[in-house]
């Protein structure tokens, strides 16, 4: 229904194949590589300064989670950290300890006590600490906030989407009451029905998308596939194959956008920022590079082509691929400088590491880059060769030069994933009760309302 009454973008792209940098791009209109800071947690100096909270960055209201929604937050779904546990070479360590014991007992070699104790610690103490970490992870990392208050820790994930929807409905109803000067309105759990009921539909630009492709490696401990489906597109989350970055893009605004329109031009979630700024009558910031483009002329049919001639796809801080939509051409070229090494090799995911990595040990570099024409091969099944594309050299030359020019405009930023930044800091730990209670609390009225409805 939303697509029938709005505009559908068939080549809408996430600016990153991972959730948080993609959302950073959505909020800033810039490639995530330019931001440098995302997913920093909640606090900077102490456990209640909330320096990274949305309300400290321009938002009036917040209801949600500020950390990663990992499977660890869902009871019975296992842990993303099991992969770490599974890759510890216990057999080798055990054999080494047994060998050292044999050498010492038989008197063949004197084994220093610190070496023996070190191996024992690796075999027994480290797994125990790791197990405790997994056991307590949800209590310290899975919390739900309303405003700056933690209302549930750890949160219950089963009906979290319904609760967020209910909160959004309440927020819209409060806005209407403020505008009308009072008057209670009824409750509805569906955003679109609420907009219509509150007579906001013609005043609201609705945008439906995803922050990345499906997480194909997300498999429960019972073998259930929870990762979604990428259709004809290759791979998924954490990769810059089309399955990782081509996402739904539907915009609806009755009276302003045509109904049932389909646009096949490349667009990005970075485009929402400049589009909304222009709609609000504000000025696009001129003190920084804005990579998004105003979508309204394209959505309303005032222009036929996207303003994006080139789009650049990053894997973390590494430039992974370039997309080129030449003027006066229907071709959409895509060149990969490196691709992830899938496991198993004939698959389209990295099931041994839960996501695909960008570091040298986990990728294959391509020189010259792999080239695809997405207008003919949207599934990226067959890279082009001089035999199948006579102009391959000149096409790659243009794309490599565009990548070079783009890279010159990207300034290095501080590594936010350094060991210092990722280590747990107890003094920054959000806690809604006490450490002796493992920070547990439950005071979210949305959960109570839904529990009453379902009883």
NUSELUM-982484 format. One record per residue (C-alpha): residue in three letters; chain; x, y, z negated. Coordinates in steps of 0.2 Angstrom, whole numbers, plus 5000, padded with zeros to 4 digits. Layout:
<filums>
("Ala", "A", (X, Y, Z));
...
</filums>
This chain:
<filums>
("Unk", "A", (5000, 5000, 5000));
("Unk", "A", (5014, 5012, 4996));
("Unk", "A", (5022, 5009, 5013));
("Unk", "A", (5006, 5011, 5022));
("Unk", "A", (5003, 5028, 5014));
("Unk", "A", (5021, 5034, 5015));
("Unk", "A", (5037, 5033, 5025));
("Unk", "A", (5048, 5017, 5025));
("Unk", "A", (5067, 5018, 5027));
("Unk", "A", (5073, 5002, 5035));
("Unk", "A", (5091, 5006, 5033));
("Unk", "A", (5091, 5014, 5016));
("Unk", "A", (5108, 5011, 5007));
("Unk", "A", (5114, 5011, 4989));
("Unk", "A", (5130, 5021, 4987));
("Unk", "A", (5137, 5007, 4977));
("Unk", "A", (5133, 4988, 4976));
("Unk", "A", (5133, 4990, 4957));
("Unk", "A", (5120, 4997, 4946));
("Unk", "A", (5128, 5011, 4936));
("Unk", "A", (5139, 5019, 4949));
("Unk", "A", (5124, 5018, 4961));
("Unk", "A", (5113, 5027, 4949));
("Unk", "A", (5127, 5040, 4946));
("Unk", "A", (5126, 5043, 4965));
("Unk", "A", (5107, 5045, 4965));
("Unk", "A", (5108, 5058, 4951));
("Unk", "A", (5122, 5068, 4958));
("Unk", "A", (5121, 5066, 4977));
("Unk", "A", (5139, 5061, 4977));
("Unk", "A", (5149, 5046, 4980));
("Unk", "A", (5152, 5037, 4963));
("Unk", "A", (5171, 5038, 4966));
("Unk", "A", (5170, 5057, 4964));
("Unk", "A", (5161, 5056, 4947));
("Unk", "A", (5174, 5045, 4939));
("Unk", "A", (5163, 5043, 4923));
("Unk", "A", (5148, 5032, 4921));
("Unk", "A", (5142, 5019, 4909));
("Unk", "A", (5152, 5026, 4895));
("Unk", "A", (5141, 5020, 4882));
("Unk", "A", (5132, 5032, 4870));
("Unk", "A", (5144, 5040, 4858));
("Unk", "A", (5161, 5049, 4859));
("Unk", "A", (5168, 5053, 4841));
("Unk", "A", (5155, 5045, 4829));
("Unk", "A", (5140, 5034, 4829));
("Unk", "A", (5127, 5047, 4830));
("Unk", "A", (5135, 5061, 4842));
("Unk", "A", (5125, 5054, 4857));
("Unk", "A", (5137, 5064, 4869));
("Unk", "A", (5132, 5052, 4883));
("Unk", "A", (5114, 5052, 4880));
("Unk", "A", (5102, 5057, 4894));
("Unk", "A", (5095, 5071, 4883));
("Unk", "A", (5113, 5078, 4882));
("Unk", "A", (5113, 5080, 4901));
("Unk", "A", (5098, 5089, 4906));
("Unk", "A", (5084, 5076, 4903));
("Unk", "A", (5068, 5081, 4892));
("Unk", "A", (5063, 5064, 4888));
("Unk", "A", (5071, 5047, 4887));
("Unk", "A", (5064, 5029, 4884));
("Unk", "A", (5075, 5015, 4888));
("Unk", "A", (5092, 5006, 4886));
("Unk", "A", (5109, 5015, 4888));
("Unk", "A", (5119, 4999, 4889));
("Unk", "A", (5120, 4985, 4902));
("Unk", "A", (5104, 4974, 4903));
("Unk", "A", (5114, 4958, 4902));
("Unk", "A", (5107, 4940, 4901));
("Unk", "A", (5114, 4940, 4883));
("Unk", "A", (5100, 4952, 4879));
("Unk", "A", (5087, 4938, 4884));
("Unk", "A", (5086, 4924, 4871));
("Unk", "A", (5089, 4907, 4879));
("Unk", "A", (5097, 4914, 4895));
("Unk", "A", (5115, 4911, 4890));
("Unk", "A", (5129, 4923, 4891));
("Unk", "A", (5139, 4931, 4905));
("Unk", "A", (5154, 4928, 4895));
("Unk", "A", (5153, 4909, 4897));
("Unk", "A", (5164, 4911, 4913));
("Unk", "A", (5178, 4918, 4902));
("Unk", "A", (5176, 4903, 4890));
("Unk", "A", (5176, 4891, 4904));
("Unk", "A", (5192, 4897, 4912));
("Unk", "A", (5202, 4895, 4896));
("Unk", "A", (5214, 4880, 4900));
("Unk", "A", (5210, 4870, 4884));
("Unk", "A", (5217, 4854, 4892));
("Unk", "A", (5234, 4862, 4895));
("Unk", "A", (5235, 4871, 4878));
("Unk", "A", (5230, 4854, 4870));
("Unk", "A", (5243, 4845, 4879));
("Unk", "A", (5256, 4858, 4875));
("Unk", "A", (5252, 4857, 4856));
("Unk", "A", (5252, 4838, 4857));
("Unk", "A", (5269, 4838, 4865));
("Unk", "A", (5276, 4850, 4853));
("Unk", "A", (5270, 4840, 4838));
("Unk", "A", (5278, 4824, 4846));
("Unk", "A", (5294, 4833, 4848));
("Unk", "A", (5295, 4839, 4830));
("Unk", "A", (5289, 4823, 4822));
("Unk", "A", (5302, 4812, 4832));
("Unk", "A", (5315, 4825, 4828));
("Unk", "A", (5319, 4828, 4846));
("Unk", "A", (5317, 4846, 4845));
("Unk", "A", (5314, 4859, 4831));
("Unk", "A", (5298, 4869, 4835));
("Unk", "A", (5297, 4886, 4826));
("Unk", "A", (5282, 4887, 4815));
("Unk", "A", (5276, 4903, 4823));
("Unk", "A", (5274, 4894, 4840));
("Unk", "A", (5265, 4880, 4832));
("Unk", "A", (5253, 4892, 4823));
("Unk", "A", (5251, 4902, 4839));
("Unk", "A", (5245, 4887, 4849));
("Unk", "A", (5233, 4882, 4835));
("Unk", "A", (5226, 4899, 4835));
("Unk", "A", (5223, 4899, 4853));
("Unk", "A", (5215, 4882, 4852));
("Unk", "A", (5204, 4884, 4837));
("Unk", "A", (5203, 4902, 4830));
("Unk", "A", (5201, 4911, 4847));
("Unk", "A", (5186, 4900, 4852));
("Unk", "A", (5178, 4903, 4835));
("Unk", "A", (5180, 4922, 4836));
("Unk", "A", (5174, 4921, 4854));
("Unk", "A", (5158, 4911, 4848));
("Unk", "A", (5155, 4924, 4835));
("Unk", "A", (5156, 4938, 4848));
("Unk", "A", (5143, 4930, 4859));
("Unk", "A", (5132, 4926, 4844));
("Unk", "A", (5131, 4944, 4838));
("Unk", "A", (5133, 4953, 4855));
("Unk", "A", (5114, 4956, 4857));
("Unk", "A", (5112, 4964, 4840));
("Unk", "A", (5126, 4977, 4844));
("Unk", "A", (5123, 4980, 4862));
("Unk", "A", (5105, 4977, 4866));
("Unk", "A", (5095, 4992, 4859));
("Unk", "A", (5080, 5002, 4865));
("Unk", "A", (5079, 5021, 4862));
("Unk", "A", (5065, 5033, 4862));
("Unk", "A", (5073, 5050, 4863));
("Unk", "A", (5088, 5049, 4852));
("Unk", "A", (5080, 5036, 4840));
("Unk", "A", (5084, 5018, 4841));
("Unk", "A", (5067, 5010, 4840));
("Unk", "A", (5071, 4991, 4843));
("Unk", "A", (5088, 4982, 4840));
("Unk", "A", (5090, 4970, 4848));
("Unk", "A", (5076, 4973, 4860));
("Unk", "A", (5063, 4960, 4866));
("Unk", "A", (5066, 4959, 4885));
("Unk", "A", (5050, 4949, 4890));
("Unk", "A", (5038, 4964, 4891));
("Unk", "A", (5051, 4978, 4893));
("Unk", "A", (5046, 4983, 4910));
("Unk", "A", (5028, 4985, 4905));
("Unk", "A", (5033, 4995, 4890));
("Unk", "A", (5043, 5007, 4901));
("Unk", "A", (5028, 5008, 4913));
("Unk", "A", (5017, 5012, 4898));
("Unk", "A", (5029, 5025, 4892));
("Unk", "A", (5029, 5033, 4909));
("Unk", "A", (5010, 5034, 4909));
("Unk", "A", (5010, 5042, 4892));
("Unk", "A", (5023, 5055, 4898));
("Unk", "A", (5012, 5060, 4913));
("Unk", "A", (4997, 5061, 4902));
("Unk", "A", (5006, 5073, 4890));
("Unk", "A", (5011, 5084, 4905));
("Unk", "A", (4993, 5085, 4911));
("Unk", "A", (4987, 5089, 4893));
("Unk", "A", (5000, 5103, 4892));
("Unk", "A", (4995, 5110, 4909));
("Unk", "A", (4976, 5109, 4905));
("Unk", "A", (4977, 5115, 4887));
("Unk", "A", (4971, 5098, 4879));
("Unk", "A", (4959, 5085, 4882));
("Unk", "A", (4963, 5066, 4879));
("Unk", "A", (4965, 5055, 4894));
("Unk", "A", (4963, 5036, 4895));
("Unk", "A", (4977, 5023, 4897));
("Unk", "A", (4983, 5015, 4912));
("Unk", "A", (4998, 5003, 4915));
("Unk", "A", (5000, 5007, 4933));
("Unk", "A", (5010, 5022, 4939));
("Unk", "A", (5000, 5025, 4955));
("Unk", "A", (4983, 5023, 4948));
("Unk", "A", (4988, 5035, 4934));
("Unk", "A", (4994, 5048, 4947));
("Unk", "A", (4977, 5046, 4956));
("Unk", "A", (4967, 5047, 4939));
("Unk", "A", (4976, 5062, 4933));
("Unk", "A", (4974, 5070, 4950));
("Unk", "A", (4993, 5071, 4952));
("Unk", "A", (4995, 5061, 4968));
("Unk", "A", (4995, 5076, 4980));
("Unk", "A", (5008, 5085, 4969));
("Unk", "A", (5020, 5070, 4967));
("Unk", "A", (5034, 5064, 4978));
("Unk", "A", (5035, 5045, 4974));
("Unk", "A", (5051, 5036, 4978));
("Unk", "A", (5053, 5017, 4977));
("Unk", "A", (5070, 5009, 4979));
("Unk", "A", (5083, 4998, 4970));
("Unk", "A", (5100, 5002, 4964));
("Unk", "A", (5108, 4988, 4973));
("Unk", "A", (5105, 4971, 4981));
("Unk", "A", (5100, 4955, 4972));
("Unk", "A", (5112, 4947, 4960));
("Unk", "A", (5113, 4930, 4968));
("Unk", "A", (5125, 4923, 4955));
("Unk", "A", (5112, 4926, 4941));
("Unk", "A", (5108, 4908, 4937));
("Unk", "A", (5101, 4903, 4920));
("Unk", "A", (5109, 4890, 4908));
("Unk", "A", (5095, 4879, 4914));
("Unk", "A", (5100, 4881, 4933));
("Unk", "A", (5086, 4892, 4937));
("Unk", "A", (5089, 4905, 4951));
("Unk", "A", (5086, 4922, 4944));
("Unk", "A", (5096, 4932, 4956));
("Unk", "A", (5083, 4937, 4969));
("Unk", "A", (5084, 4935, 4988));
("Unk", "A", (5092, 4946, 5001));
("Unk", "A", (5083, 4939, 5016));
("Unk", "A", (5092, 4940, 5032));
("Unk", "A", (5106, 4951, 5024));
("Unk", "A", (5122, 4944, 5019));
("Unk", "A", (5127, 4942, 5001));
("Unk", "A", (5121, 4953, 4987));
("Unk", "A", (5126, 4963, 4972));
("Unk", "A", (5144, 4968, 4969));
("Unk", "A", (5148, 4966, 4988));
("Unk", "A", (5147, 4979, 5002));
("Unk", "A", (5139, 4966, 5014));
("Unk", "A", (5122, 4972, 5019));
("Unk", "A", (5114, 4961, 5006));
("Unk", "A", (5123, 4971, 4992));
("Unk", "A", (5119, 4989, 4998));
("Unk", "A", (5103, 4989, 5009));
("Unk", "A", (5089, 4992, 4998));
("Unk", "A", (5070, 4996, 4999));
("Unk", "A", (5067, 5015, 5003));
("Unk", "A", (5049, 5020, 5002));
("Unk", "A", (5043, 5038, 5000));
("Unk", "A", (5025, 5044, 4998));
("Unk", "A", (5018, 5061, 4996));
("Unk", "A", (5000, 5063, 5003));
("Unk", "A", (4998, 5079, 5014));
("Unk", "A", (5017, 5082, 5015));
("Unk", "A", (5024, 5065, 5022));
("Unk", "A", (5016, 5055, 5037));
("Unk", "A", (5007, 5039, 5032));
("Unk", "A", (5014, 5023, 5040));
("Unk", "A", (5030, 5030, 5047));
("Unk", "A", (5045, 5019, 5049));
("Unk", "A", (5063, 5026, 5051));
("Unk", "A", (5077, 5016, 5056));
("Unk", "A", (5091, 5028, 5053));
("Unk", "A", (5104, 5026, 5040));
("Unk", "A", (5100, 5035, 5024));
("Unk", "A", (5107, 5034, 5006));
("Unk", "A", (5101, 5036, 4989));
("Unk", "A", (5113, 5050, 4987));
("Unk", "A", (5100, 5060, 4999));
("Unk", "A", (5087, 5061, 4985));
("Unk", "A", (5097, 5074, 4975));
("Unk", "A", (5098, 5087, 4989));
("Unk", "A", (5081, 5084, 4994));
("Unk", "A", (5073, 5087, 4977));
("Unk", "A", (5084, 5102, 4974));
("Unk", "A", (5078, 5110, 4990));
("Unk", "A", (5060, 5106, 4986));
("Unk", "A", (5062, 5114, 4969));
("Unk", "A", (5068, 5130, 4978));
("Unk", "A", (5085, 5129, 4969));
("Unk", "A", (5102, 5130, 4977));
("Unk", "A", (5114, 5115, 4981));
("Unk", "A", (5129, 5117, 4970));
("Unk", "A", (5144, 5124, 4981));
("Unk", "A", (5157, 5121, 4968));
("Unk", "A", (5158, 5102, 4973));
("Unk", "A", (5157, 5091, 4987));
("Unk", "A", (5139, 5085, 4990));
("Unk", "A", (5138, 5069, 5000));
("Unk", "A", (5119, 5067, 5001));
("Unk", "A", (5108, 5076, 5015));
("Unk", "A", (5091, 5083, 5013));
("Unk", "A", (5079, 5069, 5019));
("Unk", "A", (5063, 5080, 5021));
("Unk", "A", (5067, 5085, 5040));
("Unk", "A", (5069, 5067, 5044));
("Unk", "A", (5054, 5061, 5034));
("Unk", "A", (5042, 5074, 5041));
("Unk", "A", (5048, 5071, 5059));
("Unk", "A", (5056, 5088, 5062));
("Unk", "A", (5072, 5079, 5067));
("Unk", "A", (5075, 5061, 5074));
("Unk", "A", (5092, 5057, 5068));
("Unk", "A", (5100, 5055, 5051));
("Unk", "A", (5113, 5068, 5047));
("Unk", "A", (5125, 5054, 5041));
("Unk", "A", (5137, 5050, 5055));
("Unk", "A", (5149, 5041, 5043));
("Unk", "A", (5145, 5033, 5027));
("Unk", "A", (5159, 5025, 5016));
("Unk", "A", (5157, 5010, 5005));
("Unk", "A", (5167, 5008, 4989));
("Unk", "A", (5171, 4992, 4979));
("Unk", "A", (5175, 5001, 4962));
("Unk", "A", (5188, 5013, 4967));
("Unk", "A", (5193, 5004, 4983));
("Unk", "A", (5187, 5010, 5000));
("Unk", "A", (5180, 4994, 5006));
("Unk", "A", (5170, 4998, 5022));
("Unk", "A", (5165, 5012, 5034));
("Unk", "A", (5148, 5014, 5043));
("Unk", "A", (5148, 5024, 5059));
("Unk", "A", (5132, 5029, 5068));
("Unk", "A", (5138, 5039, 5084));
("Unk", "A", (5129, 5053, 5091));
("Unk", "A", (5118, 5048, 5107));
("Unk", "A", (5120, 5030, 5102));
("Unk", "A", (5109, 5016, 5095));
("Unk", "A", (5124, 5007, 5089));
("Unk", "A", (5128, 5006, 5070));
("Unk", "A", (5146, 5001, 5068));
("Unk", "A", (5153, 4994, 5051));
("Unk", "A", (5171, 4990, 5048));
("Unk", "A", (5178, 4981, 5033));
("Unk", "A", (5196, 4984, 5027));
("Unk", "A", (5194, 4969, 5015));
("Unk", "A", (5180, 4956, 5010));
("Unk", "A", (5177, 4946, 4994));
("Unk", "A", (5183, 4928, 4993));
("Unk", "A", (5167, 4918, 4990));
("Unk", "A", (5166, 4903, 4979));
("Unk", "A", (5161, 4891, 4985));
("Unk", "A", (5169, 4896, 5001));
("Unk", "A", (5154, 4892, 5012));
("Unk", "A", (5143, 4902, 5001));
("Unk", "A", (5138, 4921, 5000));
("Unk", "A", (5143, 4924, 4982));
("Unk", "A", (5156, 4923, 4969));
("Unk", "A", (5148, 4910, 4957));
("Unk", "A", (5165, 4907, 4948));
("Unk", "A", (5166, 4925, 4941));
("Unk", "A", (5148, 4930, 4941));
("Unk", "A", (5151, 4945, 4952));
("Unk", "A", (5164, 4947, 4966));
("Unk", "A", (5179, 4957, 4961));
("Unk", "A", (5189, 4970, 4971));
("Unk", "A", (5207, 4966, 4966));
("Unk", "A", (5220, 4958, 4977));
("Unk", "A", (5218, 4940, 4970));
("Unk", "A", (5200, 4940, 4974));
("Unk", "A", (5199, 4948, 4992));
("Unk", "A", (5205, 4945, 5009));
("Unk", "A", (5212, 4960, 5018));
("Unk", "A", (5209, 4963, 5037));
("Unk", "A", (5221, 4972, 5049));
("Unk", "A", (5214, 4977, 5060));
("Unk", "A", (5197, 4979, 5051));
("Unk", "A", (5183, 4967, 5054));
("Unk", "A", (5170, 4976, 5065));
("Unk", "A", (5151, 4973, 5066));
("Unk", "A", (5137, 4981, 5076));
("Unk", "A", (5123, 4981, 5064));
("Unk", "A", (5110, 4986, 5078));
("Unk", "A", (5114, 4969, 5086));
("Unk", "A", (5120, 4959, 5071));
("Unk", "A", (5111, 4965, 5055));
("Unk", "A", (5116, 4949, 5046));
("Unk", "A", (5134, 4952, 5049));
("Unk", "A", (5136, 4934, 5055));
("Unk", "A", (5149, 4937, 5069));
("Unk", "A", (5164, 4950, 5069));
("Unk", "A", (5167, 4958, 5086));
("Unk", "A", (5182, 4954, 5096));
("Unk", "A", (5190, 4962, 5112));
("Unk", "A", (5181, 4948, 5122));
("Unk", "A", (5163, 4953, 5114));
("Unk", "A", (5167, 4972, 5113));
("Unk", "A", (5179, 4979, 5125));
("Unk", "A", (5180, 4996, 5116));
("Unk", "A", (5184, 4988, 5099));
("Unk", "A", (5201, 4997, 5098));
("Unk", "A", (5194, 5014, 5101));
("Unk", "A", (5179, 5012, 5089));
("Unk", "A", (5191, 5006, 5075));
("Unk", "A", (5203, 5020, 5079));
("Unk", "A", (5188, 5033, 5076));
("Unk", "A", (5183, 5024, 5060));
("Unk", "A", (5200, 5022, 5052));
("Unk", "A", (5203, 5041, 5055));
("Unk", "A", (5186, 5045, 5047));
("Unk", "A", (5191, 5035, 5032));
("Unk", "A", (5208, 5044, 5031));
("Unk", "A", (5200, 5061, 5032));
("Unk", "A", (5187, 5056, 5019));
("Unk", "A", (5201, 5049, 5007));
("Unk", "A", (5210, 5065, 5008));
("Unk", "A", (5195, 5074, 5000));
("Unk", "A", (5194, 5062, 4985));
("Unk", "A", (5203, 5067, 4970));
("Unk", "A", (5209, 5053, 4958));
("Unk", "A", (5200, 5052, 4942));
("Unk", "A", (5204, 5044, 4925));
("Unk", "A", (5201, 5026, 4924));
("Unk", "A", (5186, 5023, 4913));
("Unk", "A", (5188, 5004, 4912));
("Unk", "A", (5205, 5005, 4904));
("Unk", "A", (5209, 4993, 4890));
("Unk", "A", (5207, 5008, 4878));
("Unk", "A", (5190, 5012, 4884));
("Unk", "A", (5183, 4995, 4885));
("Unk", "A", (5188, 4989, 4867));
("Unk", "A", (5175, 4989, 4854));
("Unk", "A", (5176, 5004, 4842));
("Unk", "A", (5166, 5000, 4826));
("Unk", "A", (5164, 5019, 4822));
("Unk", "A", (5155, 5022, 4838));
("Unk", "A", (5143, 5007, 4835));
("Unk", "A", (5124, 5012, 4836));
("Unk", "A", (5115, 5004, 4822));
("Unk", "A", (5097, 5007, 4816));
("Unk", "A", (5098, 4998, 4800));
("Unk", "A", (5115, 4992, 4793));
("Unk", "A", (5129, 4981, 4798));
("Unk", "A", (5124, 4968, 4784));
("Unk", "A", (5107, 4967, 4793));
("Unk", "A", (5116, 4965, 4809));
("Unk", "A", (5108, 4982, 4814));
("Unk", "A", (5091, 4974, 4816));
("Unk", "A", (5075, 4985, 4817));
("Unk", "A", (5058, 4985, 4826));
("Unk", "A", (5048, 5001, 4826));
("Unk", "A", (5043, 5003, 4844));
("Unk", "A", (5024, 5008, 4846));
("Unk", "A", (5024, 5002, 4864));
("Unk", "A", (5027, 4984, 4859));
("Unk", "A", (5014, 4985, 4846));
("Unk", "A", (5001, 4992, 4859));
("Unk", "A", (5005, 4978, 4871));
("Unk", "A", (5005, 4964, 4858));
("Unk", "A", (4987, 4970, 4853));
("Unk", "A", (4982, 4970, 4871));
("Unk", "A", (4988, 4953, 4874));
("Unk", "A", (4981, 4945, 4858));
</filums>
